[in-house]
Amino acid sequence: MSTENLEIEFPVMRYDITMPLLEGRVPIDGVKLKSVKSSSMVNKEDPKMMTGDFGLMDLNIGYFLPAVEAGWEIIGLPVFSKRKPAYQLIFCHADAGIRAPKDLEGKRIGSRTYRTALTVWARGLLRERYGVDFSKVQWVLQAKEVFPVHDTNAKIEYVDESENMSQRLIAGELDAIITDISDTKMFENLETHPQIKRLFANYAEEDQKLYRETGIYTPVHMIVVSRKLDRERPDLAAKFYAAFEKAKQIAYDDILSDRSGFSVVYLRERMKEQLAAWSDPWKYGIKANKTTLDAFIKYNVEQGMIRSAPSYVEIFASGTLDT
């Protein structure tokens, strides 16, 4: 099959590091990208992902390994399109007596879902680095799981969505929440309420300490491609990977050239400070992310998200295995 004019579905993403692709500034030889709206979450069975009838997707990685284990027709590119520090999103009620991570044991902790990437990362890091025993935690969740949770020690209770997790925490129904937040009002409610505090008041320092000691800046989304398409056209994965790398470098150059157009005062200076402190926390490729990938796979097995650890060959397109 020729790649001439091959149309590939491409998710609409608002990340500066992928925008050059959407804008047509990074051509891919023989490929025409077709922008489509898609969700990064898997809240129900997705026929297209199950059969591989899609192109590229921006997927919350909490669903990636379980979907691969379940036989869904997806394969990964080591392109981590979104990263988000986990520690800043752990909030506690002031009356719950939580002063250190170990104090989470025996408490009621809320999250919208059990296996979103942020929650998997937080549980794994808190267990490994602070000794938190999550078998002693009562989880209070809203969205039921598409894939099974194999950890028989996990205590899970479901509630309706009449109130979100921040409201339930403020009302005292929960002792803490560990949940992804992408909502201005929710942040404001949690950060300004006198009865709510973060588990880590110095979360930025904790995030940088984690990065210094392990090289991990927690990815929450990654790019996946149809496994069926990858079988038919194994040459495409390397082309896609190279295109995402090029797009990221263009985005960085836009900022450092002071032509990016983001509404952040002294954005160029902030970017230079970030590069000095973090180098490039948005690194792509398997070699640069081996510690991160191994930790995430380990946490998925420990938490019963998957039954056994897969090899890189099983989860990444062959054209990207040498990245």
C-alpha positions in Angstrom: 0.0 0.0 0.0 1.3 3.5 -0.8 1.4 6.1 1.8 0.5 8.8 -0.8 -2.4 10.9 0.6 -2.9 8.4 3.4 -5.4 10.2 5.8 -4.8 9.6 9.5 -7.1 10.7 12.3 -5.2 13.0 14.6 -6.6 14.2 18.0 -7.2 17.9 18.6 -4.8 18.7 21.5 -4.2 22.1 23.1 -0.6 21.4 24.0 2.0 23.9 22.8 4.3 21.0 22.1 1.9 19.3 19.6 0.3 22.5 18.1 2.9 22.7 15.2 1.5 19.4 13.9 -2.1 20.6 13.9 -1.0 23.9 12.3 0.7 22.0 9.4 4.2 23.2 10.3 5.5 19.6 10.5 4.7 17.7 7.3 4.8 13.9 7.4 5.8 12.4 4.1 2.9 10.7 2.4 0.5 11.4 5.3 -2.4 13.8 5.7 -3.6 14.4 9.2 -7.3 14.7 9.8 -8.1 16.5 13.0 -10.8 14.8 15.2 -12.1 15.4 18.6 -11.6 12.5 21.0 -11.6 11.9 24.7 -8.4 10.8 26.5 -10.4 8.9 29.1 -11.8 5.4 28.8 -15.1 5.4 30.7 -16.7 2.6 28.7 -15.8 0.1 26.0 -14.5 1.9 22.9 -15.3 -0.1 19.7 -12.8 1.8 17.6 -9.9 1.2 20.1 -11.0 -2.4 20.5 -10.8 -3.1 16.8 -8.1 -0.6 15.8 -10.3 1.5 13.5 -8.7 4.8 14.3 -5.4 6.6 13.6 -3.7 8.3 16.5 -5.1 9.1 19.9 -4.0 11.1 23.0 -4.7 8.6 25.8 -4.6 8.9 29.6 -2.0 6.3 30.3 -3.9 4.9 33.3 -5.9 3.0 30.6 -3.1 2.1 28.3 -1.6 -1.1 29.9 -5.0 -2.6 30.9 -6.3 -2.0 27.3 -3.2 -3.7 25.8 -3.6 -6.6 28.3 -7.3 -6.9 27.3 -6.4 -7.3 23.7 -7.5 -3.9 22.4 -5.9 -3.0 19.1 -3.7 -0.2 20.3 0.1 0.2 20.5 2.1 3.0 22.1 4.4 5.6 20.8 6.9 6.8 23.4 5.5 10.3 23.1 4.2 11.6 26.4 2.0 14.5 25.4 1.0 15.7 28.8 2.7 15.5 32.2 1.3 16.6 35.5 2.9 16.5 39.0 1.0 14.2 41.3 1.8 15.7 44.7 0.0 19.0 44.1 -3.3 17.2 43.6 -3.5 15.5 47.1 -5.8 17.5 49.4 -6.9 16.7 53.0 -9.5 17.9 55.4 -8.0 19.7 58.4 -10.0 17.7 60.8 -8.8 14.3 59.5 -5.5 14.3 61.4 -3.4 13.9 58.3 0.0 15.5 58.8 2.2 13.1 56.9 1.6 10.6 54.1 1.4 7.6 56.5 -1.6 9.3 58.1 -3.6 8.5 55.0 -3.9 4.9 56.3 -7.3 4.1 57.7 -8.8 7.1 55.9 -11.6 7.6 53.3 -9.9 8.9 50.1 -11.9 10.1 47.2 -11.1 10.1 43.5 -13.3 10.2 40.4 -11.7 7.1 39.0 -9.4 4.5 40.4 -7.1 4.1 37.5 -6.6 7.5 36.0 -2.8 8.1 35.5 -2.6 10.7 38.2 -4.1 8.4 40.8 -1.9 5.4 39.8 1.2 7.6 40.1 0.2 9.1 43.4 -0.5 5.7 45.0 2.7 4.2 43.6 4.9 7.1 44.7 3.3 7.3 48.2 3.8 3.6 48.7 7.3 3.4 47.5 8.7 6.6 48.8 6.7 7.1 52.0 5.6 3.6 53.0 1.8 4.2 52.7 -0.1 1.0 52.9 -3.1 1.5 50.7 -4.8 -1.8 51.7 -5.8 0.2 54.8 -7.5 2.9 52.8 -11.2 3.1 51.9 -11.6 4.4 48.3 -14.6 6.4 47.4 -15.1 6.6 43.7 -17.6 7.9 41.1 -16.8 6.4 37.7 -16.9 2.6 37.5 -14.1 0.8 35.8 -14.0 -0.6 32.3 -11.2 -3.0 33.1 -11.1 -5.2 36.2 -9.1 -4.3 39.3 -7.2 -7.5 40.3 -6.0 -6.3 43.7 -8.3 -8.2 46.1 -7.1 -5.9 49.0 -8.4 -2.8 47.4 -11.4 -1.4 49.3 -13.7 0.4 46.9 -17.0 2.1 47.4 -18.9 4.0 44.7 -21.0 7.1 45.1 -23.2 9.1 42.7 -22.1 12.2 40.9 -24.5 14.6 42.6 -21.5 16.3 44.2 -17.9 16.3 43.0 -15.0 15.1 45.1 -14.0 18.6 46.3 -17.5 19.3 47.6 -17.5 15.9 49.4 -14.1 16.7 51.0 -15.2 20.1 52.1 -18.4 18.6 53.6 -16.3 16.2 55.6 -17.6 13.1 53.8 -14.0 12.3 52.9 -10.7 12.7 54.7 -8.7 13.3 51.5 -8.8 13.3 47.8 -6.3 12.1 45.2 -7.8 13.1 41.9 -6.9 14.8 38.7 -8.2 18.4 38.6 -8.6 20.5 35.5 -11.2 23.0 36.7 -10.6 26.6 37.9 -13.5 26.6 40.3 -12.5 23.3 41.9 -9.0 24.5 42.5 -10.3 27.8 44.0 -12.6 26.0 46.4 -9.8 23.7 47.6 -7.0 26.2 47.8 -9.1 28.9 49.6 -11.2 26.9 52.0 -10.0 27.2 55.6 -10.6 23.5 56.3 -8.7 22.1 53.3 -5.0 21.8 53.0 -2.6 20.0 50.7 -0.8 16.9 51.9 2.4 18.5 50.6 2.4 22.3 51.2 5.8 22.4 49.5 4.6 20.3 46.6 6.8 22.1 44.0 9.9 21.2 46.1 8.8 17.6 46.4 8.2 17.4 42.6 11.7 18.6 41.9 13.2 16.3 44.5 11.5 13.4 42.8 12.9 14.5 39.5 16.4 15.0 40.8 16.5 11.6 42.5 14.7 9.5 39.9 14.3 11.5 36.7 10.5 11.0 36.9 8.2 13.9 36.0 5.0 12.0 35.9 3.4 11.6 32.4 -0.4 11.3 32.4 -1.1 11.2 28.6 0.7 9.4 25.7 0.1 9.0 22.0 -1.2 5.6 20.9 -1.7 4.4 17.4 -4.0 1.7 15.9 -2.2 -1.7 16.2 -4.0 -2.7 13.0 -2.5 0.3 11.2 0.9 -0.4 12.6 0.8 -4.0 11.3 -0.2 -2.7 7.9 2.3 0.1 7.8 5.1 -0.5 10.3 7.1 2.4 8.8 4.7 5.0 10.0 5.5 4.8 13.7 9.0 6.1 13.3 7.6 8.9 11.0 5.0 9.9 13.7 7.6 9.8 16.4 10.0 12.1 14.4 7.1 14.5 13.7 6.2 14.8 17.4 9.9 15.5 18.3 10.1 18.1 15.6 6.9 19.8 16.8 8.2 20.0 20.3 11.4 21.6 19.2 9.5 24.1 17.2 7.3 24.9 20.2 10.4 25.4 22.4 12.0 27.6 19.7 8.8 29.7 19.5 9.0 30.4 23.3 12.8 31.1 23.3 12.4 33.3 20.3 9.6 35.3 22.1 7.0 34.6 19.4 4.9 31.9 21.1 1.9 34.1 22.0 1.0 32.6 25.4 -0.4 35.0 28.1 2.5 34.5 30.6 4.6 37.5 31.5 8.3 36.8 30.8 7.5 33.4 29.4 10.9 33.2 27.6 12.6 33.9 30.9 10.5 31.3 32.7 11.3 28.8 30.0 15.1 29.4 30.4 14.7 29.0 34.2 12.9 25.7 33.6 15.5 24.4 31.2 18.2 25.2 33.8 16.4 23.5 36.6 14.8 20.6 34.8 16.6 20.3 31.4 13.7 18.9 29.3 11.0 17.3 31.5 9.0 16.5 28.4 11.5 14.0 27.0 10.2 11.5 24.5 11.6 8.1 23.7 12.1 4.8 25.5 15.7 5.3 26.6 15.1 8.7 28.2 12.0 7.4 30.0 13.1 3.9 31.0 13.0 4.7 34.8 9.6 6.3 34.4 8.2 3.5 32.3 9.5 0.7 34.6 8.1 2.5 37.6 4.7 2.9 36.0 4.5 -0.7 34.8 5.5 -1.8 38.4 2.8 0.3 40.0 0.2 -1.0 37.6 1.1 -4.6 38.6 1.3 -3.8 42.3 -2.1 -2.1 42.2 -3.8 -4.8 40.3 -4.4 -2.7 37.2 -2.8 -5.5 35.1 -2.0 -9.1 35.9 1.6 -9.2 34.8 4.3 -6.8 33.5 4.5 -6.5 29.7 7.7 -6.1 27.8 8.4 -2.9 25.8 8.0 -5.0 22.6 4.4 -5.7 23.6 3.4 -2.2 24.3 5.4 0.0 21.9 5.4 0.1 18.1 8.4 -1.7 16.7 9.5 1.4 14.7 10.1 3.2 18.0 11.9 0.6 20.0 15.3 2.1 19.4 14.3 5.6 20.5 
